[in-house]
Amino acid sequence: MGVDIYTASLDSVKELAAFAEAQKAPYRMLSDPDGSVAAKYGVLDPSGKYAQRVTFVLDEAGVLRHVVEKVDVKAHGEDLALLIEELRSK
């Protein structure tokens, strides 16, 4: 679809590298072990032990176009593709 996809996780770089290799992930994974980025995006759990699954969709200029707060991991890829097409048509 011509989009860049990144994920962010509280896991270490080593853990993410192992996960990416095992899953053959076709996207970049960003490590946020201290939770500072998750906190800035408002998705860090108050315990600081995990981040909520939230998707932020930005356009080519870096403008936030949509936030998916409830991610259904089984359907998210298809849901996101439909959302991207809808945003492009506007």
PyMOL Python script that loads the backbone (N, CA, C, O; Angstrom):
from pymol import cmd

cmd.read_pdbstr("""\
ATOM      1  N   MET A   1       0.815  -1.200   0.000  1.00  0.00           N
ATOM      2  CA  MET A   1       0.000   0.000   0.000  1.00  0.00           C
ATOM      3  C   MET A   1       0.857   1.262   0.000  1.00  0.00           C
ATOM      4  O   MET A   1       0.333   2.375  -0.041  1.00  0.00           O
ATOM      5  N   GLY A   2       2.172   1.086   0.046  1.00  0.00           N
ATOM      6  CA  GLY A   2       3.039   2.250   0.021  1.00  0.00           C
ATOM      7  C   GLY A   2       3.074   3.016   1.329  1.00  0.00           C
ATOM      8  O   GLY A   2       3.235   4.237   1.326  1.00  0.00           O
ATOM      9  N   VAL A   3       2.926   2.323   2.443  1.00  0.00           N
ATOM     10  CA  VAL A   3       2.969   2.973   3.746  1.00  0.00           C
ATOM     11  C   VAL A   3       4.137   2.415   4.557  1.00  0.00           C
ATOM     12  O   VAL A   3       4.581   1.289   4.334  1.00  0.00           O
ATOM     13  N   ASP A   4       4.619   3.209   5.486  1.00  0.00           N
ATOM     14  CA  ASP A   4       5.646   2.764   6.418  1.00  0.00           C
ATOM     15  C   ASP A   4       4.954   2.357   7.706  1.00  0.00           C
ATOM     16  O   ASP A   4       4.088   3.071   8.212  1.00  0.00           O
ATOM     17  N   ILE A   5       5.341   1.208   8.231  1.00  0.00           N
ATOM     18  CA  ILE A   5       4.744   0.703   9.460  1.00  0.00           C
ATOM     19  C   ILE A   5       5.847   0.520  10.498  1.00  0.00           C
ATOM     20  O   ILE A   5       6.906  -0.041  10.215  1.00  0.00           O
ATOM     21  N   TYR A   6       5.576   1.001  11.692  1.00  0.00           N
ATOM     22  CA  TYR A   6       6.479   0.836  12.819  1.00  0.00           C
ATOM     23  C   TYR A   6       5.666   0.347  14.009  1.00  0.00           C
ATOM     24  O   TYR A   6       4.502   0.713  14.169  1.00  0.00           O
ATOM     25  N   THR A   7       6.273  -0.465  14.822  1.00  0.00           N
ATOM     26  CA  THR A   7       5.670  -0.810  16.102  1.00  0.00           C
ATOM     27  C   THR A   7       6.614  -0.334  17.194  1.00  0.00           C
ATOM     28  O   THR A   7       7.817  -0.187  16.974  1.00  0.00           O
ATOM     29  N   ALA A   8       6.064  -0.100  18.348  1.00  0.00           N
ATOM     30  CA  ALA A   8       6.875   0.268  19.504  1.00  0.00           C
ATOM     31  C   ALA A   8       6.500  -0.655  20.647  1.00  0.00           C
ATOM     32  O   ALA A   8       5.335  -1.014  20.819  1.00  0.00           O
ATOM     33  N   SER A   9       7.496  -1.032  21.420  1.00  0.00           N
ATOM     34  CA  SER A   9       7.286  -1.976  22.504  1.00  0.00           C
ATOM     35  C   SER A   9       8.199  -1.626  23.672  1.00  0.00           C
ATOM     36  O   SER A   9       9.251  -1.013  23.494  1.00  0.00           O
ATOM     37  N   LEU A  10       7.784  -2.023  24.855  1.00  0.00           N
ATOM     38  CA  LEU A  10       8.623  -1.843  26.025  1.00  0.00           C
ATOM     39  C   LEU A  10       9.716  -2.912  26.092  1.00  0.00           C
ATOM     40  O   LEU A  10      10.591  -2.857  26.956  1.00  0.00           O
ATOM     41  N   ASP A  11       9.662  -3.870  25.191  1.00  0.00           N
ATOM     42  CA  ASP A  11      10.675  -4.923  25.159  1.00  0.00           C
ATOM     43  C   ASP A  11      12.033  -4.359  24.749  1.00  0.00           C
ATOM     44  O   ASP A  11      12.121  -3.306  24.117  1.00  0.00           O
ATOM     45  N   SER A  12      13.083  -5.079  25.121  1.00  0.00           N
ATOM     46  CA  SER A  12      14.442  -4.665  24.772  1.00  0.00           C
ATOM     47  C   SER A  12      14.688  -4.881  23.282  1.00  0.00           C
ATOM     48  O   SER A  12      13.932  -5.581  22.608  1.00  0.00           O
ATOM     49  N   VAL A  13      15.741  -4.277  22.789  1.00  0.00           N
ATOM     50  CA  VAL A  13      16.126  -4.455  21.386  1.00  0.00           C
ATOM     51  C   VAL A  13      16.363  -5.939  21.108  1.00  0.00           C
ATOM     52  O   VAL A  13      15.944  -6.450  20.070  1.00  0.00           O
ATOM     53  N   LYS A  14      17.024  -6.621  22.019  1.00  0.00           N
ATOM     54  CA  LYS A  14      17.311  -8.052  21.847  1.00  0.00           C
ATOM     55  C   LYS A  14      16.020  -8.868  21.746  1.00  0.00           C
ATOM     56  O   LYS A  14      15.898  -9.736  20.882  1.00  0.00           O
ATOM     57  N   GLU A  15      15.061  -8.587  22.630  1.00  0.00           N
ATOM     58  CA  GLU A  15      13.788  -9.307  22.601  1.00  0.00           C
ATOM     59  C   GLU A  15      13.022  -9.026  21.304  1.00  0.00           C
ATOM     60  O   GLU A  15      12.448  -9.937  20.708  1.00  0.00           O
ATOM     61  N   LEU A  16      13.017  -7.776  20.877  1.00  0.00           N
ATOM     62  CA  LEU A  16      12.311  -7.418  19.639  1.00  0.00           C
ATOM     63  C   LEU A  16      12.978  -8.051  18.426  1.00  0.00           C
ATOM     64  O   LEU A  16      12.293  -8.495  17.504  1.00  0.00           O
ATOM     65  N   ALA A  17      14.296  -8.097  18.416  1.00  0.00           N
ATOM     66  CA  ALA A  17      15.009  -8.720  17.294  1.00  0.00           C
ATOM     67  C   ALA A  17      14.641 -10.194  17.194  1.00  0.00           C
ATOM     68  O   ALA A  17      14.408 -10.703  16.097  1.00  0.00           O
ATOM     69  N   ALA A  18      14.588 -10.877  18.319  1.00  0.00           N
ATOM     70  CA  ALA A  18      14.216 -12.297  18.318  1.00  0.00           C
ATOM     71  C   ALA A  18      12.779 -12.480  17.848  1.00  0.00           C
ATOM     72  O   ALA A  18      12.488 -13.389  17.071  1.00  0.00           O
ATOM     73  N   PHE A  19      11.880 -11.619  18.316  1.00  0.00           N
ATOM     74  CA  PHE A  19      10.479 -11.684  17.906  1.00  0.00           C
ATOM     75  C   PHE A  19      10.341 -11.421  16.411  1.00  0.00           C
ATOM     76  O   PHE A  19       9.640 -12.150  15.710  1.00  0.00           O
ATOM     77  N   ALA A  20      11.008 -10.384  15.928  1.00  0.00           N
ATOM     78  CA  ALA A  20      10.939 -10.024  14.507  1.00  0.00           C
ATOM     79  C   ALA A  20      11.438 -11.174  13.637  1.00  0.00           C
ATOM     80  O   ALA A  20      10.848 -11.482  12.602  1.00  0.00           O
ATOM     81  N   GLU A  21      12.515 -11.796  14.062  1.00  0.00           N
ATOM     82  CA  GLU A  21      13.050 -12.917  13.289  1.00  0.00           C
ATOM     83  C   GLU A  21      12.092 -14.103  13.298  1.00  0.00           C
ATOM     84  O   GLU A  21      11.848 -14.718  12.260  1.00  0.00           O
ATOM     85  N   ALA A  22      11.556 -14.420  14.464  1.00  0.00           N
ATOM     86  CA  ALA A  22      10.631 -15.561  14.579  1.00  0.00           C
ATOM     87  C   ALA A  22       9.360 -15.341  13.765  1.00  0.00           C
ATOM     88  O   ALA A  22       8.829 -16.280  13.172  1.00  0.00           O
ATOM     89  N   GLN A  23       8.872 -14.101  13.735  1.00  0.00           N
ATOM     90  CA  GLN A  23       7.631 -13.779  13.033  1.00  0.00           C
ATOM     91  C   GLN A  23       7.852 -13.371  11.585  1.00  0.00           C
ATOM     92  O   GLN A  23       6.898 -13.211  10.823  1.00  0.00           O
ATOM     93  N   LYS A  24       9.111 -13.205  11.212  1.00  0.00           N
ATOM     94  CA  LYS A  24       9.448 -12.691   9.878  1.00  0.00           C
ATOM     95  C   LYS A  24       8.694 -11.382   9.624  1.00  0.00           C
ATOM     96  O   LYS A  24       8.097 -11.181   8.567  1.00  0.00           O
ATOM     97  N   ALA A  25       8.740 -10.512  10.615  1.00  0.00           N
ATOM     98  CA  ALA A  25       7.992  -9.253  10.588  1.00  0.00           C
ATOM     99  C   ALA A  25       8.489  -8.350   9.459  1.00  0.00           C
ATOM    100  O   ALA A  25       9.687  -8.087   9.358  1.00  0.00           O
ATOM    101  N   PRO A  26       7.581  -7.878   8.615  1.00  0.00           N
ATOM    102  CA  PRO A  26       7.960  -7.009   7.491  1.00  0.00           C
ATOM    103  C   PRO A  26       7.917  -5.521   7.843  1.00  0.00           C
ATOM    104  O   PRO A  26       7.724  -4.679   6.966  1.00  0.00           O
ATOM    105  N   TYR A  27       8.095  -5.200   9.111  1.00  0.00           N
ATOM    106  CA  TYR A  27       8.030  -3.803   9.544  1.00  0.00           C
ATOM    107  C   TYR A  27       9.076  -3.577  10.636  1.00  0.00           C
ATOM    108  O   TYR A  27       9.596  -4.523  11.229  1.00  0.00           O
ATOM    109  N   ARG A  28       9.363  -2.323  10.882  1.00  0.00           N
ATOM    110  CA  ARG A  28      10.365  -1.959  11.887  1.00  0.00           C
ATOM    111  C   ARG A  28       9.758  -1.969  13.280  1.00  0.00           C
ATOM    112  O   ARG A  28       8.599  -1.607  13.479  1.00  0.00           O
ATOM    113  N   MET A  29      10.574  -2.394  14.241  1.00  0.00           N
ATOM    114  CA  MET A  29      10.151  -2.419  15.637  1.00  0.00           C
ATOM    115  C   MET A  29      11.059  -1.497  16.437  1.00  0.00           C
ATOM    116  O   MET A  29      12.285  -1.566  16.342  1.00  0.00           O
ATOM    117  N   LEU A  30      10.437  -0.644  17.219  1.00  0.00           N
ATOM    118  CA  LEU A  30      11.163   0.329  18.021  1.00  0.00           C
ATOM    119  C   LEU A  30      11.096  -0.067  19.490  1.00  0.00           C
ATOM    120  O   LEU A  30      10.020  -0.362  20.010  1.00  0.00           O
ATOM    121  N   SER A  31      12.240  -0.074  20.153  1.00  0.00           N
ATOM    122  CA  SER A  31      12.320  -0.451  21.556  1.00  0.00           C
ATOM    123  C   SER A  31      12.197   0.791  22.443  1.00  0.00           C
ATOM    124  O   SER A  31      12.887   1.789  22.239  1.00  0.00           O
ATOM    125  N   ASP A  32      11.311   0.705  23.422  1.00  0.00           N
ATOM    126  CA  ASP A  32      11.065   1.799  24.380  1.00  0.00           C
ATOM    127  C   ASP A  32      11.117   1.215  25.795  1.00  0.00           C
ATOM    128  O   ASP A  32      10.115   1.250  26.510  1.00  0.00           O
ATOM    129  N   PRO A  33      12.274   0.678  26.210  1.00  0.00           N
ATOM    130  CA  PRO A  33      12.327  -0.061  27.472  1.00  0.00           C
ATOM    131  C   PRO A  33      12.025   0.763  28.721  1.00  0.00           C
ATOM    132  O   PRO A  33      11.609   0.202  29.735  1.00  0.00           O
ATOM    133  N   ASP A  34      12.221   2.070  28.673  1.00  0.00           N
ATOM    134  CA  ASP A  34      11.901   2.882  29.853  1.00  0.00           C
ATOM    135  C   ASP A  34      10.482   3.450  29.803  1.00  0.00           C
ATOM    136  O   ASP A  34      10.041   4.103  30.749  1.00  0.00           O
ATOM    137  N   GLY A  35       9.765   3.203  28.703  1.00  0.00           N
ATOM    138  CA  GLY A  35       8.374   3.639  28.580  1.00  0.00           C
ATOM    139  C   GLY A  35       8.199   5.121  28.323  1.00  0.00           C
ATOM    140  O   GLY A  35       7.076   5.622  28.378  1.00  0.00           O
ATOM    141  N   SER A  36       9.278   5.838  28.044  1.00  0.00           N
ATOM    142  CA  SER A  36       9.166   7.293  27.882  1.00  0.00           C
ATOM    143  C   SER A  36       8.356   7.683  26.650  1.00  0.00           C
ATOM    144  O   SER A  36       7.591   8.647  26.690  1.00  0.00           O
ATOM    145  N   VAL A  37       8.516   6.948  25.570  1.00  0.00           N
ATOM    146  CA  VAL A  37       7.745   7.258  24.356  1.00  0.00           C
ATOM    147  C   VAL A  37       6.279   6.893  24.570  1.00  0.00           C
ATOM    148  O   VAL A  37       5.385   7.661  24.213  1.00  0.00           O
ATOM    149  N   ALA A  38       6.036   5.726  25.150  1.00  0.00           N
ATOM    150  CA  ALA A  38       4.652   5.314  25.437  1.00  0.00           C
ATOM    151  C   ALA A  38       3.962   6.330  26.336  1.00  0.00           C
ATOM    152  O   ALA A  38       2.786   6.637  26.140  1.00  0.00           O
ATOM    153  N   ALA A  39       4.681   6.847  27.311  1.00  0.00           N
ATOM    154  CA  ALA A  39       4.101   7.858  28.207  1.00  0.00           C
ATOM    155  C   ALA A  39       3.751   9.123  27.432  1.00  0.00           C
ATOM    156  O   ALA A  39       2.694   9.711  27.661  1.00  0.00           O
ATOM    157  N   LYS A  40       4.622   9.552  26.516  1.00  0.00           N
ATOM    158  CA  LYS A  40       4.353  10.758  25.730  1.00  0.00           C
ATOM    159  C   LYS A  40       3.138  10.587  24.830  1.00  0.00           C
ATOM    160  O   LYS A  40       2.419  11.551  24.565  1.00  0.00           O
ATOM    161  N   TYR A  41       2.905   9.364  24.360  1.00  0.00           N
ATOM    162  CA  TYR A  41       1.743   9.100  23.506  1.00  0.00           C
ATOM    163  C   TYR A  41       0.496   8.763  24.330  1.00  0.00           C
ATOM    164  O   TYR A  41      -0.579   8.550  23.769  1.00  0.00           O
ATOM    165  N   GLY A  42       0.635   8.714  25.646  1.00  0.00           N
ATOM    166  CA  GLY A  42      -0.518   8.468  26.503  1.00  0.00           C
ATOM    167  C   GLY A  42      -0.988   7.032  26.522  1.00  0.00           C
ATOM    168  O   GLY A  42      -2.158   6.777  26.808  1.00  0.00           O
ATOM    169  N   VAL A  43      -0.105   6.076  26.224  1.00  0.00           N
ATOM    170  CA  VAL A  43      -0.509   4.674  26.171  1.00  0.00           C
ATOM    171  C   VAL A  43       0.178   3.804  27.221  1.00  0.00           C
ATOM    172  O   VAL A  43      -0.027   2.590  27.249  1.00  0.00           O
ATOM    173  N   LEU A  44       0.981   4.408  28.076  1.00  0.00           N
ATOM    174  CA  LEU A  44       1.666   3.648  29.112  1.00  0.00           C
ATOM    175  C   LEU A  44       0.716   3.376  30.270  1.00  0.00           C
ATOM    176  O   LEU A  44       0.095   4.298  30.801  1.00  0.00           O
ATOM    177  N   ASP A  45       0.603   2.115  30.659  1.00  0.00           N
ATOM    178  CA  ASP A  45      -0.209   1.737  31.801  1.00  0.00           C
ATOM    179  C   ASP A  45       0.350   2.416  33.046  1.00  0.00           C
ATOM    180  O   ASP A  45       1.565   2.571  33.170  1.00  0.00           O
ATOM    181  N   PRO A  46      -0.520   2.824  33.971  1.00  0.00           N
ATOM    182  CA  PRO A  46      -0.034   3.490  35.192  1.00  0.00           C
ATOM    183  C   PRO A  46       1.032   2.685  35.945  1.00  0.00           C
ATOM    184  O   PRO A  46       1.874   3.260  36.634  1.00  0.00           O
ATOM    185  N   SER A  47       0.994   1.365  35.816  1.00  0.00           N
ATOM    186  CA  SER A  47       2.004   0.533  36.477  1.00  0.00           C
ATOM    187  C   SER A  47       3.372   0.687  35.808  1.00  0.00           C
ATOM    188  O   SER A  47       4.402   0.380  36.408  1.00  0.00           O
ATOM    189  N   GLY A  48       3.373   1.171  34.547  1.00  0.00           N
ATOM    190  CA  GLY A  48       4.618   1.308  33.799  1.00  0.00           C
ATOM    191  C   GLY A  48       5.149  -0.003  33.262  1.00  0.00           C
ATOM    192  O   GLY A  48       6.250  -0.051  32.714  1.00  0.00           O
ATOM    193  N   LYS A  49       4.365  -1.084  33.415  1.00  0.00           N
ATOM    194  CA  LYS A  49       4.831  -2.409  32.995  1.00  0.00           C
ATOM    195  C   LYS A  49       4.449  -2.772  31.569  1.00  0.00           C
ATOM    196  O   LYS A  49       5.063  -3.655  30.970  1.00  0.00           O
ATOM    197  N   TYR A  50       3.447  -2.106  31.022  1.00  0.00           N
ATOM    198  CA  TYR A  50       3.066  -2.386  29.637  1.00  0.00           C
ATOM    199  C   TYR A  50       2.427  -1.162  28.997  1.00  0.00           C
ATOM    200  O   TYR A  50       1.983  -0.234  29.672  1.00  0.00           O
ATOM    201  N   ALA A  51       2.397  -1.197  27.679  1.00  0.00           N
ATOM    202  CA  ALA A  51       1.748  -0.133  26.912  1.00  0.00           C
ATOM    203  C   ALA A  51       0.494  -0.709  26.267  1.00  0.00           C
ATOM    204  O   ALA A  51       0.469  -1.870  25.859  1.00  0.00           O
ATOM    205  N   GLN A  52      -0.531   0.104  26.182  1.00  0.00           N
ATOM    206  CA  GLN A  52      -1.769  -0.318  25.532  1.00  0.00           C
ATOM    207  C   GLN A  52      -1.522  -0.491  24.033  1.00  0.00           C
ATOM    208  O   GLN A  52      -0.656   0.173  23.462  1.00  0.00           O
ATOM    209  N   ARG A  53      -2.276  -1.374  23.407  1.00  0.00           N
ATOM    210  CA  ARG A  53      -2.184  -1.542  21.954  1.00  0.00           C
ATOM    211  C   ARG A  53      -3.029  -0.471  21.290  1.00  0.00           C
ATOM    212  O   ARG A  53      -4.259  -0.528  21.305  1.00  0.00           O
ATOM    213  N   VAL A  54      -2.362   0.488  20.718  1.00  0.00           N
ATOM    214  CA  VAL A  54      -3.026   1.602  20.048  1.00  0.00           C
ATOM    215  C   VAL A  54      -2.286   1.839  18.746  1.00  0.00           C
ATOM    216  O   VAL A  54      -1.062   1.716  18.692  1.00  0.00           O
ATOM    217  N   THR A  55      -3.025   2.182  17.693  1.00  0.00           N
ATOM    218  CA  THR A  55      -2.413   2.490  16.404  1.00  0.00           C
ATOM    219  C   THR A  55      -2.644   3.950  16.082  1.00  0.00           C
ATOM    220  O   THR A  55      -3.768   4.447  16.148  1.00  0.00           O
ATOM    221  N   PHE A  56      -1.561   4.633  15.731  1.00  0.00           N
ATOM    222  CA  PHE A  56      -1.607   6.031  15.315  1.00  0.00           C
ATOM    223  C   PHE A  56      -1.319   6.065  13.821  1.00  0.00           C
ATOM    224  O   PHE A  56      -0.292   5.553  13.376  1.00  0.00           O
ATOM    225  N   VAL A  57      -2.219   6.667  13.043  1.00  0.00           N
ATOM    226  CA  VAL A  57      -2.051   6.756  11.595  1.00  0.00           C
ATOM    227  C   VAL A  57      -1.697   8.198  11.256  1.00  0.00           C
ATOM    228  O   VAL A  57      -2.467   9.124  11.512  1.00  0.00           O
ATOM    229  N   LEU A  58      -0.518   8.364  10.677  1.00  0.00           N
ATOM    230  CA  LEU A  58      -0.042   9.688  10.281  1.00  0.00           C
ATOM    231  C   LEU A  58       0.044   9.750   8.762  1.00  0.00           C
ATOM    232  O   LEU A  58       0.292   8.739   8.106  1.00  0.00           O
ATOM    233  N   ASP A  59      -0.159  10.929   8.212  1.00  0.00           N
ATOM    234  CA  ASP A  59      -0.034  11.077   6.765  1.00  0.00           C
ATOM    235  C   ASP A  59       1.421  11.371   6.398  1.00  0.00           C
ATOM    236  O   ASP A  59       2.301  11.373   7.258  1.00  0.00           O
ATOM    237  N   GLU A  60       1.660  11.618   5.107  1.00  0.00           N
ATOM    238  CA  GLU A  60       3.010  11.829   4.598  1.00  0.00           C
ATOM    239  C   GLU A  60       3.701  13.033   5.238  1.00  0.00           C
ATOM    240  O   GLU A  60       4.929  13.085   5.304  1.00  0.00           O
ATOM    241  N   ALA A  61       2.906  14.002   5.710  1.00  0.00           N
ATOM    242  CA  ALA A  61       3.456  15.205   6.326  1.00  0.00           C
ATOM    243  C   ALA A  61       3.641  15.040   7.836  1.00  0.00           C
ATOM    244  O   ALA A  61       4.081  15.970   8.513  1.00  0.00           O
ATOM    245  N   GLY A  62       3.305  13.854   8.367  1.00  0.00           N
ATOM    246  CA  GLY A  62       3.444  13.614   9.792  1.00  0.00           C
ATOM    247  C   GLY A  62       2.267  14.092  10.617  1.00  0.00           C
ATOM    248  O   GLY A  62       2.359  14.183  11.842  1.00  0.00           O
ATOM    249  N   VAL A  63       1.146  14.403   9.946  1.00  0.00           N
ATOM    250  CA  VAL A  63      -0.056  14.864  10.636  1.00  0.00           C
ATOM    251  C   VAL A  63      -0.866  13.649  11.094  1.00  0.00           C
ATOM    252  O   VAL A  63      -1.138  12.743  10.305  1.00  0.00           O
ATOM    253  N   LEU A  64      -1.245  13.638  12.365  1.00  0.00           N
ATOM    254  CA  LEU A  64      -2.059  12.556  12.904  1.00  0.00           C
ATOM    255  C   LEU A  64      -3.431  12.589  12.246  1.00  0.00           C
ATOM    256  O   LEU A  64      -4.146  13.587  12.337  1.00  0.00           O
ATOM    257  N   ARG A  65      -3.798  11.489  11.580  1.00  0.00           N
ATOM    258  CA  ARG A  65      -5.079  11.429  10.865  1.00  0.00           C
ATOM    259  C   ARG A  65      -6.117  10.566  11.575  1.00  0.00           C
ATOM    260  O   ARG A  65      -7.318  10.775  11.405  1.00  0.00           O
ATOM    261  N   HIS A  66      -5.660   9.596  12.371  1.00  0.00           N
ATOM    262  CA  HIS A  66      -6.614   8.692  13.018  1.00  0.00           C
ATOM    263  C   HIS A  66      -5.912   7.946  14.149  1.00  0.00           C
ATOM    264  O   HIS A  66      -4.712   7.679  14.087  1.00  0.00           O
ATOM    265  N   VAL A  67      -6.682   7.618  15.177  1.00  0.00           N
ATOM    266  CA  VAL A  67      -6.179   6.805  16.279  1.00  0.00           C
ATOM    267  C   VAL A  67      -7.115   5.613  16.445  1.00  0.00           C
ATOM    268  O   VAL A  67      -8.326   5.781  16.589  1.00  0.00           O
ATOM    269  N   VAL A  68      -6.553   4.423  16.424  1.00  0.00           N
ATOM    270  CA  VAL A  68      -7.325   3.199  16.672  1.00  0.00           C
ATOM    271  C   VAL A  68      -7.013   2.794  18.109  1.00  0.00           C
ATOM    272  O   VAL A  68      -5.918   2.316  18.406  1.00  0.00           O
ATOM    273  N   GLU A  69      -7.991   2.992  18.998  1.00  0.00           N
ATOM    274  CA  GLU A  69      -7.758   2.730  20.414  1.00  0.00           C
ATOM    275  C   GLU A  69      -8.053   1.298  20.818  1.00  0.00           C
ATOM    276  O   GLU A  69      -7.513   0.806  21.809  1.00  0.00           O
ATOM    277  N   LYS A  70      -8.900   0.631  20.063  1.00  0.00           N
ATOM    278  CA  LYS A  70      -9.218  -0.766  20.366  1.00  0.00           C
ATOM    279  C   LYS A  70      -8.745  -1.615  19.192  1.00  0.00           C
ATOM    280  O   LYS A  70      -9.398  -1.689  18.151  1.00  0.00           O
ATOM    281  N   VAL A  71      -7.606  -2.247  19.385  1.00  0.00           N
ATOM    282  CA  VAL A  71      -6.979  -3.038  18.329  1.00  0.00           C
ATOM    283  C   VAL A  71      -7.399  -4.499  18.468  1.00  0.00           C
ATOM    284  O   VAL A  71      -7.138  -5.137  19.488  1.00  0.00           O
ATOM    285  N   ASP A  72      -8.047  -5.016  17.435  1.00  0.00           N
ATOM    286  CA  ASP A  72      -8.379  -6.438  17.349  1.00  0.00           C
ATOM    287  C   ASP A  72      -7.225  -7.087  16.586  1.00  0.00           C
ATOM    288  O   ASP A  72      -7.151  -6.970  15.363  1.00  0.00           O
ATOM    289  N   VAL A  73      -6.330  -7.764  17.291  1.00  0.00           N
ATOM    290  CA  VAL A  73      -5.100  -8.252  16.661  1.00  0.00           C
ATOM    291  C   VAL A  73      -5.360  -9.202  15.495  1.00  0.00           C
ATOM    292  O   VAL A  73      -4.544  -9.273  14.576  1.00  0.00           O
ATOM    293  N   LYS A  74      -6.456  -9.921  15.507  1.00  0.00           N
ATOM    294  CA  LYS A  74      -6.750 -10.858  14.426  1.00  0.00           C
ATOM    295  C   LYS A  74      -7.204 -10.155  13.152  1.00  0.00           C
ATOM    296  O   LYS A  74      -6.952 -10.654  12.055  1.00  0.00           O
ATOM    297  N   ALA A  75      -7.863  -9.016  13.275  1.00  0.00           N
ATOM    298  CA  ALA A  75      -8.415  -8.318  12.112  1.00  0.00           C
ATOM    299  C   ALA A  75      -7.724  -6.993  11.829  1.00  0.00           C
ATOM    300  O   ALA A  75      -8.101  -6.288  10.893  1.00  0.00           O
ATOM    301  N   HIS A  76      -6.720  -6.646  12.619  1.00  0.00           N
ATOM    302  CA  HIS A  76      -6.156  -5.299  12.541  1.00  0.00           C
ATOM    303  C   HIS A  76      -5.527  -4.982  11.188  1.00  0.00           C
ATOM    304  O   HIS A  76      -5.675  -3.866  10.691  1.00  0.00           O
ATOM    305  N   GLY A  77      -4.841  -5.927  10.594  1.00  0.00           N
ATOM    306  CA  GLY A  77      -4.229  -5.669   9.284  1.00  0.00           C
ATOM    307  C   GLY A  77      -5.265  -5.281   8.248  1.00  0.00           C
ATOM    308  O   GLY A  77      -5.104  -4.285   7.542  1.00  0.00           O
ATOM    309  N   GLU A  78      -6.323  -6.061   8.157  1.00  0.00           N
ATOM    310  CA  GLU A  78      -7.395  -5.771   7.203  1.00  0.00           C
ATOM    311  C   GLU A  78      -8.114  -4.472   7.562  1.00  0.00           C
ATOM    312  O   GLU A  78      -8.408  -3.656   6.689  1.00  0.00           O
ATOM    313  N   ASP A  79      -8.392  -4.286   8.847  1.00  0.00           N
ATOM    314  CA  ASP A  79      -9.053  -3.056   9.297  1.00  0.00           C
ATOM    315  C   ASP A  79      -8.215  -1.822   8.950  1.00  0.00           C
ATOM    316  O   ASP A  79      -8.744  -0.801   8.508  1.00  0.00           O
ATOM    317  N   LEU A  80      -6.909  -1.934   9.157  1.00  0.00           N
ATOM    318  CA  LEU A  80      -6.014  -0.819   8.889  1.00  0.00           C
ATOM    319  C   LEU A  80      -5.932  -0.525   7.390  1.00  0.00           C
ATOM    320  O   LEU A  80      -5.892   0.638   6.988  1.00  0.00           O
ATOM    321  N   ALA A  81      -5.908  -1.564   6.573  1.00  0.00           N
ATOM    322  CA  ALA A  81      -5.886  -1.368   5.117  1.00  0.00           C
ATOM    323  C   ALA A  81      -7.140  -0.618   4.659  1.00  0.00           C
ATOM    324  O   ALA A  81      -7.053   0.294   3.836  1.00  0.00           O
ATOM    325  N   LEU A  82      -8.293  -0.997   5.185  1.00  0.00           N
ATOM    326  CA  LEU A  82      -9.544  -0.320   4.839  1.00  0.00           C
ATOM    327  C   LEU A  82      -9.526   1.131   5.313  1.00  0.00           C
ATOM    328  O   LEU A  82      -9.989   2.021   4.600  1.00  0.00           O
ATOM    329  N   LEU A  83      -8.999   1.371   6.498  1.00  0.00           N
ATOM    330  CA  LEU A  83      -8.919   2.728   7.030  1.00  0.00           C
ATOM    331  C   LEU A  83      -8.004   3.594   6.166  1.00  0.00           C
ATOM    332  O   LEU A  83      -8.328   4.748   5.883  1.00  0.00           O
ATOM    333  N   ILE A  84      -6.880   3.051   5.752  1.00  0.00           N
ATOM    334  CA  ILE A  84      -5.937   3.802   4.920  1.00  0.00           C
ATOM    335  C   ILE A  84      -6.590   4.173   3.588  1.00  0.00           C
ATOM    336  O   ILE A  84      -6.450   5.302   3.120  1.00  0.00           O
ATOM    337  N   GLU A  85      -7.294   3.237   2.986  1.00  0.00           N
ATOM    338  CA  GLU A  85      -7.991   3.527   1.733  1.00  0.00           C
ATOM    339  C   GLU A  85      -9.039   4.608   1.946  1.00  0.00           C
ATOM    340  O   GLU A  85      -9.189   5.500   1.111  1.00  0.00           O
ATOM    341  N   GLU A  86      -9.768   4.536   3.063  1.00  0.00           N
ATOM    342  CA  GLU A  86     -10.789   5.541   3.355  1.00  0.00           C
ATOM    343  C   GLU A  86     -10.155   6.923   3.543  1.00  0.00           C
ATOM    344  O   GLU A  86     -10.673   7.916   3.033  1.00  0.00           O
ATOM    345  N   LEU A  87      -9.056   6.989   4.262  1.00  0.00           N
ATOM    346  CA  LEU A  87      -8.381   8.269   4.485  1.00  0.00           C
ATOM    347  C   LEU A  87      -7.828   8.843   3.188  1.00  0.00           C
ATOM    348  O   LEU A  87      -7.850  10.057   2.982  1.00  0.00           O
ATOM    349  N   ARG A  88      -7.338   7.981   2.324  1.00  0.00           N
ATOM    350  CA  ARG A  88      -6.791   8.438   1.032  1.00  0.00           C
ATOM    351  C   ARG A  88      -7.877   8.996   0.127  1.00  0.00           C
ATOM    352  O   ARG A  88      -7.613   9.871  -0.698  1.00  0.00           O
ATOM    353  N   SER A  89      -9.095   8.495   0.277  1.00  0.00           N
ATOM    354  CA  SER A  89     -10.184   8.942  -0.600  1.00  0.00           C
ATOM    355  C   SER A  89     -10.762  10.280  -0.179  1.00  0.00           C
ATOM    356  O   SER A  89     -11.570  10.856  -0.909  1.00  0.00           O
ATOM    357  N   LYS A  90     -10.371  10.784   0.970  1.00  0.00           N
ATOM    358  CA  LYS A  90     -10.931  12.061   1.466  1.00  0.00           C
ATOM    359  C   LYS A  90     -10.206  13.231   0.864  1.00  0.00           C
ATOM    360  O   LYS A  90     -10.534  14.380   1.161  1.00  0.00           O
TER     361      LYS A  90
END
""", "prot")
cmd.dss("prot")
cmd.show_as("cartoon", "prot")
cmd.util.cbc("prot")
cmd.orient("prot")
